[in-house]
Amino acid sequence: MFRRTFWFTTGVAAGVWATTKVNRKLKQLTPESLAATAANKALEAGERLKDRAVGFAVDVRDNMARREAELGDALGLNAPVDPDRELPAVRHHAAIENRNDPTYVDRTTYSYNRNEDH
């Protein structure tokens, strides 16, 4: 009698366990659950890509600053300025032509149209 009760209880427990396992798997395979799983995976992938892109951008910015410093040193742009050295005079360019200037050339008398003579 005890043997039959043991095997009956074992069978019931195995049946409950198998039924629970199958129901969980069926719930995982519903369209809503599959869509939610896919959305979660996509969000995780997006986060990983964003983290890598931010890391790449930081690396690029650091290397760019280092290279700019190297070029500045090579061109002498980062050299200290000597206060005793005189700077060159500022050159002004007129925005409007000065017709009284002796170097002024009246361009209205010259034609640059290649098709005018033909």
C-alpha positions, 0 to 999 in steps of 0.5 A: 500500500505504501508503495502505491501511494509513493508512486501515485504521489510521485506521478502527480508531482511529475505531472504538475511539474510538467504541466507548469513547465509546458504552460510557462513555455507556451506563455513565452511563445505567445506573440505578445511575449515574443514582441516584448522579448524582441523589444527588450533585446533591441533596447539592450543592443541599442544601449550597448551600441550607444555606450560604444559610440560614446566611448569612440567619440571620447577617444576621437576627441582626445586624439584630436586634441592631442594631434592639434597640440602636436601641430601647434607645437610644430608650427610654433603656435603654442610658443610664448609671445615675446613682448619686446618683439614688434608685431607687424602693422595691421593691413586694412583693405577697403570695402569700397574702391577708392577712385582717388587712389593712384593704384586704382584701375577702372575696370569698366573700360576693359571687357572680360567677356570672351563672347563680346568680340565674336 
